[in-house]
């Protein structure tokens, strides 16, 4: 499943790294691409959208 999520709390590439690690713990075969300027994350995963959002929120980020 391909997800395009707005994450307004992204401030730097470190934020993307943190989010990527959280999603990879959920689904080790996931593909995660982050856009700092666009404050968004693209995720290709077999996990549900809710599970991905929950993993991101647990890192301290917000999903719009």
Rosetta blueprint (number, residue, H / E / L):
1 X L
2 X E
3 X E
4 X E
5 X E
6 X E
7 X L
8 X L
9 X L
10 X L
11 X L
12 X L
13 X H
14 X H
15 X H
16 X H
17 X H
18 X H
19 X H
20 X H
21 X H
22 X H
23 X H
24 X H
25 X H
26 X H
27 X L
28 X L
29 X L
30 X L
31 X E
32 X E
33 X E
34 X E
35 X E
36 X L
37 X L
38 X L
39 X L
40 X E
41 X E
42 X E
43 X E
44 X E
45 X L
46 X L
47 X L
48 X L
49 X H
50 X H
51 X H
52 X H
53 X H
54 X H
55 X H
56 X H
57 X H
58 X H
59 X L
60 X L
61 X L
62 X L
63 X L
64 X L
